[in-house]
Each structure stands twice: as C-alpha cells, then as structure tokens.
Amino acid sequence: MRKTGWFAMACVALFASVAAAENGVTDTEIVVGGVSPFTGGPGLLGYAGTLGTRLAAAEINAAGGINGRQIRVVVEDDEYIPAKSVQALQKLIDVNDIFSLNIISGGSHGLAMMPLIEDGNIPTMNPLVTTNAHYEPVRPSVFGVGMSYQQGAAEIVRYIEEKHGPQVWGAIVQDDESGAAREEGLIEQLKADGKDAPKLMLRFKRDQTDFASEVIRAREAGVTAVILGGLPTSHASILKEAAGIGYKPHFAAAWVDHIPPTIGLFGAEGDGVYIYDFVPSMSDPQLAPFLELAATHLPAEDVSKLNRYSVIAYIALRIQAAAMEACGGDLTRGCVNKRIAETSDFDLGVMSPVSFTPEAHLSRLTGRMLKVDAAAGAFVPAN
C-alpha cells in the first residue's frame, strides 16, 4: 500500500510539473520565434531583422544564457503575404513550440496573426512595424520597439517647415494601415500648427509600379512637400517619375527607406530626399561597437546585410531577455509580459532609449532627420 501510494503521488507530481511547464521552455533552452519576409523588397527588412535577433541570441548564449538556458531562434518566411504569416505562426506554435516572438512581419500581417498571439498570450516584440493598430488598444503581450508612423510624419512636417518655410503638403502612400497612419500624422500636425489641410492625399496598391498619374496630380495641385509612405521600390519609381517631368518638391519618408540598398534604388533622383529615423546610419560611429559585435558572432556575408532593422531586433530581444532573466524561476509568458511592460529607459547605446508602461506598449523614441547624399552614396545628417 505504501509503495502504491508513493507511486501515485510521484505520478501526480510529475503530471503537475508537466502541466505547469510553459511552451518553448525546457531546463536547457528557450525557443524564440519569428515570422518575417526573406524575399523581394520586404526581404531587405525581414532578413536584416532576423540577423539582429540571432546576434542578440548569440551574445546572450555566449554569456551563459538566461538563468542557464540557451536561446534557440526559429524564424519562418511568410513571403510578405498575410495568409502565409498566419500559417507560419501556426507552424511555430504547433511544430516548434515557441515561447515568444521577436518579429511579426508587416502591418496587416501582424493584425492577421493577432488572434493566435493573444490566444496564447505569447510575448511578442515587433522591430519591423509600428502600426498603431497593433498596440491600440493595448494588447497585453504585444510590444513595439519604434515610433508610430503618425509621430514620424509629424516630425517630418515640423522639420521641413522650420527649414524651408510653409509648404503645400501632399502624401502618396500605400493603401494599408501604415499608409493611413502617415496621412493621420500629416493631418494632425498641420492642424496643430494652424495650417491648411494637405492639398492632396493619394494611395497606391502594394504591387503598383506605374506612378505617372500620382506624380502629375501632385504637380498640378501645386504640392511643394510630399510624404512618401510605402516600400523603397515604390518610392524609387515615384522619384524617377517626378524627375522625368521636372517636378522637384521636398520628398520625405520615414525610416523604412533608411537601408543601404535604397540609395542604389533611388539613384541620382533620390539626392536630397529627407528620411526621418530613430536609428543612426550604419556608418555612424555610434554603431561601431554593434558592428564589432556582429563581426564576432555572424558570418561575414551576413554582416554586410545588416541595417537599421538589425539594430532594432537586437534591442528587442535584449529587452525580452532582460524580462526573462528578471522572472527567474517563474519563467512564464505572463511574467515576461509584465516585466517587459515595466521596461524603463533600456539603453545599450545604439539608439534612443526604450521604455514601456502597462498603458503604452509602443515606445516613443527620439529621432533625427537624415537625407540622401547620392554622390557620396550615404545617408547624412540633414543639418
């Protein structure tokens, strides 16, 4: 009887332990997932973000891991298609048994994945997209390292009007959540300044390649400053159309264009285009330690593919890791989400410090205005 009782109690304890264990956590590792595009134009962003995640994981693992556990990173390519984003996340959950996420692709892609993320209370950091719809209202497990497109558009308006005087504003943006956010920021800032509303706001489809109509309409409307809101490939086409008809407004874009291949895409037509960002240029001395770290932990061919998204993804995983470390023996999704929400002025010296609160899961950062120097083949401080 004593033997039977002992065996039964042992089974109960074993099953209780298994039931209490979190997905993606073992005695030796923590599985961190990601859903990211690797191909086409968006692939320049997604692959670079994945490199930042892997770099942070390599650095953390080399230092002993998180309370003795190593981080294992698993990323699925969604080809920048929302339906495939959902499929990729389901695979990460069902097959790879992830604990958390460090990348969730684009704006509409992230929204498509939200039901799965929220259902599992999966700690999620997104270094690629800062669409407000991901964070308002607050989703307990979702955090964005970056700045809202609304804030970015507002900063662009303030800078250009201070430097060049009052403008006739327009916007040519992608027909999605991120494009709408840029329009919203433009409208709100002009209203706050007591200025006229934008003269023209045009939207284009994601796969559009001909922008002759949009450019002609902007010129005919007398627009002197244009906020661009899509991917660099679309912006390059717009700039070339404008140059072809001698149209020279102040073109400005948010951080999406702040990647080295953009300079080649833009060509001579991109000279002087303004780009607002909260991450320094890769050539900035501020990022020298980051690049040295990358040279230690990443293959040489991957170091050349790093860009601003690598920096943000690196910071994102370091924030996650700090939260995991703080949870100690209570490494649960709920604990990690709570700890991330308490992050205050997290600063590794590579970009603006990051903070969250339980009421604000999208960080509000300080940025700077850059511009394209086509002759130098570089992004340089606008001032």
C-alpha positions in Angstrom: 0.0 0.0 0.0 2.8 2.4 0.9 4.5 1.6 -2.4 1.4 2.2 -4.4 0.7 5.5 -2.6 4.2 6.7 -3.3 4.0 5.8 -7.0 0.6 7.6 -7.3 1.9 10.7 -5.6 5.0 10.7 -7.8 2.8 10.5 -10.9 0.7 13.4 -9.7 3.8 15.5 -9.1 5.1 14.6 -12.5 1.9 15.5 -14.3 1.6 18.7 -12.3 5.1 19.6 -13.3 4.4 18.9 -17.0 1.2 20.8 -16.9 2.9 23.8 -15.3 5.7 24.0 -17.8 5.5 26.8 -20.3 5.6 26.2 -24.1 9.0 26.6 -25.5 10.8 26.4 -22.2 13.0 23.4 -21.1 15.7 23.0 -18.5 18.3 23.9 -21.1 16.6 26.3 -23.7 14.1 28.9 -24.5 12.6 28.9 -28.1 12.1 32.3 -29.6 10.2 32.5 -32.9 9.8 35.0 -35.7 7.6 35.5 -38.8 9.4 37.6 -41.4 9.7 38.1 -45.1 13.0 36.9 -46.6 12.3 37.6 -50.3 11.6 40.6 -52.6 11.7 44.2 -51.4 10.4 43.4 -47.9 13.1 40.8 -47.6 15.7 43.5 -47.1 13.9 44.4 -43.9 12.9 41.0 -42.7 16.2 39.2 -43.1 18.1 42.0 -41.5 15.7 41.9 -38.6 16.3 38.2 -38.2 20.1 38.8 -38.2 19.6 41.2 -35.3 17.6 38.6 -33.4 20.3 36.0 -34.0 23.0 38.4 -33.0 21.4 39.1 -29.7 20.8 35.4 -29.1 24.4 34.6 -29.8 25.7 37.3 -27.5 23.3 36.2 -24.7 24.2 32.5 -25.1 27.9 33.2 -25.1 27.5 34.9 -21.8 25.8 31.9 -20.3 22.2 32.3 -21.5 19.2 33.2 -19.4 19.5 31.7 -15.9 21.4 28.8 -17.5 19.1 28.4 -20.5 20.2 29.0 -24.1 18.1 30.8 -26.6 17.2 29.0 -29.8 15.8 31.1 -32.6 13.4 29.8 -35.2 12.1 32.1 -38.0 9.6 31.3 -40.8 9.5 33.2 -44.1 6.0 34.5 -44.8 6.9 36.0 -48.2 5.1 39.2 -47.0 1.7 37.6 -47.6 -0.8 37.9 -44.6 -2.3 34.4 -45.1 1.2 32.9 -45.1 2.0 34.9 -41.9 -0.8 33.1 -40.1 0.3 29.7 -41.5 3.9 30.4 -40.4 2.9 31.3 -36.9 0.7 28.3 -36.5 3.7 26.1 -37.5 5.9 27.9 -35.0 3.3 27.2 -32.3 2.4 23.6 -33.3 5.8 22.3 -34.5 8.5 24.4 -32.9 6.7 25.0 -29.6 7.8 28.6 -29.3 7.8 30.6 -26.0 7.9 34.1 -27.6 8.2 36.1 -30.8 10.7 38.7 -31.8 9.4 39.6 -35.3 5.9 39.6 -36.8 6.3 41.0 -40.3 4.2 43.8 -41.7 1.2 45.8 -40.5 -1.7 43.8 -42.0 0.4 40.6 -41.4 0.7 41.3 -37.8 -3.0 42.0 -37.4 -3.8 38.7 -39.1 -1.6 36.9 -36.5 -3.1 38.7 -33.5 -5.8 36.2 -32.7 -3.1 33.4 -32.3 -0.8 35.7 -30.4 -3.5 36.9 -28.0 -5.0 33.4 -27.5 -1.6 32.1 -26.4 -0.5 35.3 -24.5 2.7 35.0 -26.5 5.3 37.6 -25.5 5.8 39.5 -28.8 8.2 42.2 -29.8 8.0 43.8 -33.3 11.0 45.6 -34.6 9.7 45.8 -38.2 6.4 47.7 -38.0 5.0 50.3 -35.6 1.4 50.4 -36.9 -0.7 51.8 -34.1 -3.4 49.2 -34.7 -1.0 46.6 -33.2 -0.9 48.5 -29.9 -4.1 50.5 -29.5 -6.0 49.3 -27.6 -3.2 47.8 -25.6 -2.7 44.1 -26.2 -1.1 42.6 -23.0 1.6 40.5 -24.8 2.4 42.8 -27.8 5.2 45.4 -27.8 6.7 47.6 -30.5 10.2 48.9 -30.4 10.0 52.0 -32.5 8.0 55.1 -33.3 4.5 55.4 -34.7 4.1 56.4 -38.3 1.9 59.2 -37.0 4.7 60.6 -34.9 7.2 60.2 -37.8 5.0 62.1 -40.2 4.6 64.9 -37.7 8.3 65.2 -37.2 8.8 65.4 -40.9 6.3 68.3 -41.2 7.9 70.2 -38.3 11.4 69.8 -39.7 10.6 70.8 -43.3 8.5 73.8 -42.3 11.2 75.0 -39.9 13.9 74.7 -42.5 12.1 75.7 -45.7 9.1 77.7 -44.5 5.4 77.0 -45.1 4.6 74.3 -47.6 1.7 73.0 -49.7 1.5 69.4 -48.4 0.6 66.2 -50.1 1.0 62.4 -49.4 1.5 59.4 -51.7 1.2 56.4 -49.5 0.5 52.7 -49.7 -3.1 51.7 -49.3 -2.8 50.0 -45.9 -2.7 50.7 -42.2 0.9 52.1 -42.4 -0.1 54.5 -45.2 -3.2 55.7 -43.3 -1.1 56.3 -40.2 1.2 58.6 -42.2 -1.8 60.5 -43.5 -3.1 60.8 -40.0 0.2 62.2 -38.7 0.4 64.7 -41.5 -3.2 66.0 -41.0 -2.8 66.2 -37.2 0.4 68.1 -37.3 -0.8 70.7 -39.8 -4.0 71.1 -37.7 -1.9 71.6 -34.6 0.1 74.2 -36.3 -3.0 76.0 -37.5 -2.0 75.3 -41.2 -4.1 74.4 -44.2 -5.0 70.7 -44.6 -3.0 68.6 -47.0 -3.8 69.6 -50.6 -3.7 66.1 -51.9 -3.5 62.6 -50.5 -3.2 59.7 -52.8 -3.0 55.9 -52.1 -1.4 53.2 -54.2 -1.6 49.4 -54.2 1.3 47.3 -52.8 2.2 45.8 -56.2 1.8 49.1 -58.2 4.8 50.0 -60.4 3.4 53.0 -62.5 3.1 56.3 -60.7 2.9 58.7 -63.5 -0.7 59.7 -62.6 0.1 60.3 -59.0 3.1 62.5 -59.7 1.3 64.5 -62.3 -1.7 65.1 -60.0 0.7 66.3 -57.2 2.4 68.7 -59.5 -0.9 70.1 -60.9 -2.2 70.6 -57.3 0.9 72.7 -56.5 2.2 70.4 -53.8 5.6 71.5 -52.6 6.3 68.8 -50.0 5.3 65.2 -50.3 5.3 62.5 -47.6 6.0 59.1 -49.2 4.5 56.0 -47.4 5.4 52.6 -48.9 8.4 50.5 -49.6 11.7 51.9 -51.1 11.0 50.3 -54.5 7.7 52.2 -54.8 9.4 55.4 -53.7 12.2 55.0 -56.2 9.6 54.8 -59.0 7.8 57.9 -57.7 11.1 59.9 -57.6 12.1 58.8 -61.1 8.6 59.9 -62.5 9.0 63.2 -60.8 12.5 63.8 -62.2 11.2 62.9 -65.6 8.8 65.8 -65.7 11.0 68.2 -63.8 8.9 68.1 -60.6 11.0 68.9 -57.5 9.1 69.1 -54.3 10.6 68.3 -50.9 10.2 64.5 -50.8 10.3 62.9 -47.3 9.9 59.4 -46.0 10.0 57.6 -42.7 12.6 55.0 -41.6 11.6 52.3 -43.9 13.8 53.8 -46.6 16.8 54.0 -44.3 18.6 50.9 -45.6 21.7 50.9 -47.8 20.1 49.4 -50.9 17.7 52.4 -51.0 20.4 54.7 -52.2 21.0 52.5 -55.2 17.3 52.2 -55.9 16.8 55.9 -55.8 19.8 56.8 -57.9 20.6 60.4 -58.7 16.9 61.2 -58.5 17.0 60.5 -54.7 19.6 63.1 -53.9 18.3 65.3 -51.1 15.3 63.2 -50.1 14.7 63.5 -46.4 14.4 60.4 -44.2 13.4 60.6 -40.5 14.7 57.8 -38.2 15.4 57.0 -34.6 18.3 54.7 -35.5 21.7 56.1 -36.6 23.1 55.3 -40.0 25.2 52.2 -40.1 28.2 54.4 -40.9 27.6 56.4 -37.7 30.4 56.0 -35.1 27.6 55.3 -32.6 27.1 51.9 -34.2 30.8 50.9 -34.4 30.5 48.6 -31.2 27.4 47.0 -32.6 29.2 46.1 -35.9 32.2 44.8 -34.0 29.8 42.5 -32.0 28.2 41.4 -35.3 31.7 40.6 -36.8 32.3 38.3 -33.8 29.0 36.4 -33.9 27.8 36.4 -37.5 29.2 35.1 -40.8 30.9 37.8 -42.9 28.4 37.6 -45.6 25.6 38.4 -43.1 27.4 41.3 -41.6 27.2 43.1 -44.9 23.4 42.6 -44.8 22.8 44.4 -41.5 20.7 47.5 -41.5 18.6 49.6 -39.1 16.2 46.7 -38.6 19.0 44.5 -37.3 19.7 47.2 -34.6 16.0 47.3 -33.5 15.6 43.5 -33.5 18.8 43.2 -31.5 17.4 45.7 -28.9 14.0 43.9 -28.9 15.5 40.5 -28.0 17.7 42.0 -25.4 14.6 43.6 -23.8 12.9 40.2 -23.9 15.9 38.5 -22.4 16.1 41.1 -19.6 12.5 40.4 -18.7 13.1 36.6 -18.8 16.1 37.0 -16.6 14.1 39.1 -14.1 11.4 36.4 -13.9 13.9 33.9 -12.6 12.3 30.6 -11.7 8.9 32.0 -12.7 9.6 31.9 -16.4 6.1 32.2 -17.7 4.6 34.2 -20.5 2.5 36.2 -18.1 5.6 37.2 -16.0 7.6 38.1 -19.1 4.8 40.3 -20.5 4.5 42.1 -17.1 8.3 42.7 -16.9 8.5 44.0 -20.5 5.7 46.4 -19.7 7.9 47.7 -16.8 10.9 48.4 -19.0 12.2 51.9 -18.4 15.0 53.7 -20.4 16.5 50.5 -21.7 19.7 51.7 -23.4 22.6 49.8 -25.0 23.9 53.0 -26.7 22.9 52.0 -30.2 19.7 54.1 -30.5 17.2 56.1 -28.5 16.4 54.5 -25.0 13.3 52.3 -25.0 10.5 52.5 -22.4 7.1 50.9 -22.0 4.3 51.1 -19.5 1.3 48.9 -18.8 -0.8 51.6 -20.7 1.7 52.1 -23.6 3.2 49.2 -25.5 4.6 51.2 -28.4 7.8 53.0 -27.4 8.0 56.7 -28.0 11.5 57.5 -29.2 13.6 60.5 -30.2 14.7 60.6 -33.8 16.8 62.6 -36.2 16.4 63.9 -39.8 18.7 62.4 -42.4 19.0 63.0 -46.1 20.3 61.0 -49.1 23.6 62.1 -50.5 23.6 60.4 -53.9 27.1 61.4 -54.8 28.5 60.0 -51.5 26.2 57.0 -51.6 25.3 57.6 -48.0 22.7 58.8 -45.6 24.0 62.0 -43.9 22.6 64.3 -41.1 20.3 66.8 -42.7 21.9 69.6 -40.7 
